Amino acid sequence: MTELYSLPRVAIPAALLIARPLAALPVAEVQKRAGISHPLMMPPRSGLPPLPNEQLIALQASLTELAGQASYPGKPHPLQFREFDLAVARFLHMELKVADTDLLRPETWAYLSTVVVPHLVRWRFPQGQVARYAGPLARNAFSRLWLAARVLDRGPGPKRWSYLANASADFLVQLLERSSLSADRRVALGIAETWNTWRKTDMDVTLETLNRDALKRLVFQAAAIEISALSQAQLESLIDNAFMDAALAQKKQGRPQLS
């Protein structure tokens, strides 16, 4: 069994104090401030052995190298940002040997984003959004990627990352922020499969609106029934019906398709 480690934390209010000035500095200046320790960091919650300093330094170097493949510190093409996100998602999910007890806490990711690799957050989100340093799991620059890979990992095989690669930013936000759906990988994978099917149709629907409406319907149903207890066939039917009902509602309201 692979040994698991822990990571320090930075409380969200403290992380915001660190992030606000960083979000206004040039990328090169932020990189000078990157490190592995900070006066405001706190011990991990899990109580497991801390990730050794040399591995923290290696993590910092690996993430910076992945950014370098996407033109860091220069301005990349939007497709390179997408490629960077996909590479980082896979890397964090597969290589970060830290317990879920720590990784499911936003304070852990606030430590990584404000202390270890703040330069990459500044580069990836040049608008300076502090939530990318110290926000919830679905918003933090790196936890959102780790969580997406964790939820949409199809398992070993040639199509392992197909759902993740095809997922739009809006789809991921809508799914990950609805924990009653994303907490169950079987449900999340079923939603991703149905959404991918709708992506390939020629029906005149707005995908972002379709997905949001369908997920709202599923959240409502999840409050009434235990959807994780459904058989695979029942679950697929439930998800398919939610998307179809959302599509019919959209057509009835005559919403225009986004370009």
SULFENTA-V979846 format. One record per residue. N is the residue number from 1. OMEGA is omega in whole degrees, 0 to 359 (NA if undefined). D_FIRST is the distance of its C-alpha to the first C-alpha in Angstrom with 1 decimal. Layout:
# SULFENTA-V979846
[[N	OMEGA	D_FIRST] [N	OMEGA	D_FIRST]]
This chain:
# SULFENTA-V979846
[[1	180	0.0] [2	180	3.8] [3	179	6.3] [4	181	9.0] [5	177	12.6] [6	175	16.0] [7	176	19.2] [8	178	22.8] [9	166	25.2] [10	179	28.8] [11	186	30.9] [12	178	32.5] [13	178	36.1] [14	179	35.2] [15	177	33.4] [16	177	36.6] [17	178	38.6] [18	189	36.6] [19	188	36.6] [20	177	40.3] [21	179	41.6] [22	184	38.8] [23	181	39.7] [24	183	43.2] [25	173	42.5] [26	182	42.4] [27	182	39.0] [28	179	39.6] [29	178	40.4] [30	180	37.3] [31	178	35.2] [32	183	36.9] [33	180	35.6] [34	179	31.9] [35	177	29.7] [36	178	26.7] [37	180	28.6] [38	180	31.5] [39	184	33.7] [40	181	32.9] [41	184	29.1] [42	178	27.6] [43	178	24.4] [44	179	21.5] [45	192	21.4] [46	183	17.8] [47	177	18.2] [48	177	14.9] [49	180	15.3] [50	174	17.3] [51	184	16.4] [52	183	18.2] [53	181	21.7] [54	177	21.2] [55	174	18.5] [56	178	20.9] [57	178	23.6] [58	177	21.7] [59	178	20.9] [60	181	24.6] [61	182	25.6] [62	180	23.5] [63	178	25.0] [64	177	28.4] [65	177	28.1] [66	177	27.4] [67	178	30.5] [68	177	32.4] [69	178	31.9] [70	173	33.7] [71	175	36.6] [72	5	35.5] [73	179	37.5] [74	180	40.2] [75	183	41.0] [76	169	39.1] [77	179	40.2] [78	178	38.9] [79	178	37.0] [80	174	35.2] [81	180	34.0] [82	178	32.7] [83	177	30.9] [84	180	29.5] [85	181	28.2] [86	180	26.5] [87	180	24.9] [88	179	23.7] [89	180	22.4] [90	182	20.2] [91	182	19.1] [92	181	18.3] [93	186	16.4] [94	192	14.3] [95	183	14.1] [96	185	14.5] [97	181	11.2] [98	184	13.1] [99	177	12.8] [100	178	15.2] [101	179	17.2] [102	186	18.4] [103	178	18.6] [104	178	20.8] [105	180	23.3] [106	180	26.1] [107	178	26.5] [108	180	23.2] [109	174	24.5] [110	175	27.9] [111	180	26.6] [112	187	25.2] [113	181	28.4] [114	184	31.0] [115	190	29.6] [116	183	27.1] [117	180	28.6] [118	179	31.8] [119	180	33.6] [120	176	31.6] [121	181	32.5] [122	180	36.1] [123	184	36.2] [124	181	34.5] [125	185	36.7] [126	178	39.9] [127	176	41.7] [128	180	40.2] [129	184	38.7] [130	178	37.1] [131	178	35.0] [132	174	32.9] [133	192	32.1] [134	180	32.0] [135	177	32.1] [136	185	30.1] [137	183	26.8] [138	183	28.9] [139	180	31.2] [140	186	29.3] [141	185	29.3] [142	179	25.5] [143	179	24.1] [144	181	26.3] [145	178	24.6] [146	182	21.0] [147	179	22.1] [148	179	24.0] [149	179	21.2] [150	184	18.9] [151	188	21.8] [152	175	23.2] [153	182	20.2] [154	181	21.5] [155	184	18.4] [156	180	18.3] [157	184	21.9] [158	181	24.9] [159	186	25.7] [160	187	22.4] [161	184	24.1] [162	178	27.6] [163	180	27.9] [164	182	26.7] [165	183	29.0] [166	186	32.0] [167	174	31.6] [168	179	34.4] [169	180	34.0] [170	179	36.1] [171	182	34.1] [172	180	30.8] [173	182	32.6] [174	180	34.2] [175	186	31.0] [176	180	28.7] [177	176	31.3] [178	187	31.7] [179	178	28.6] [180	177	29.9] [181	187	29.3] [182	180	26.4] [183	178	24.2] [184	184	23.9] [185	180	22.5] [186	177	24.5] [187	181	27.6] [188	179	26.9] [189	177	26.4] [190	177	29.6] [191	180	31.5] [192	179	30.4] [193	180	31.5] [194	179	34.8] [195	178	35.4] [196	177	34.8] [197	180	37.3] [198	177	39.8] [199	187	39.4] [200	181	40.8] [201	177	43.8] [202	178	47.2] [203	183	48.0] [204	179	49.7] [205	174	47.2] [206	188	45.6] [207	181	41.8] [208	179	41.0] [209	178	43.4] [210	183	42.3] [211	181	38.6] [212	181	39.5] [213	180	41.9] [214	181	39.6] [215	175	36.7] [216	179	39.2] [217	180	40.2] [218	177	36.7] [219	178	36.1] [220	180	39.3] [221	179	38.3] [222	177	34.8] [223	183	36.8] [224	180	38.8] [225	178	36.3] [226	187	32.7] [227	178	31.9] [228	180	28.2] [229	180	29.5] [230	173	31.7] [231	180	31.2] [232	180	30.3] [233	179	34.0] [234	180	35.2] [235	180	32.9] [236	179	34.0] [237	179	37.6] [238	181	37.3] [239	179	35.9] [240	181	38.5] [241	179	41.3] [242	179	40.3] [243	180	40.6] [244	178	43.7] [245	178	45.4] [246	179	44.5] [247	180	46.0] [248	179	49.1] [249	179	49.6] [250	179	49.3] [251	181	51.9] [252	181	54.2] [253	176	54.1] [254	179	54.8] [255	181	52.2] [256	178	52.6] [257	177	49.8] [258	178	48.3] [259	NA	48.8]]
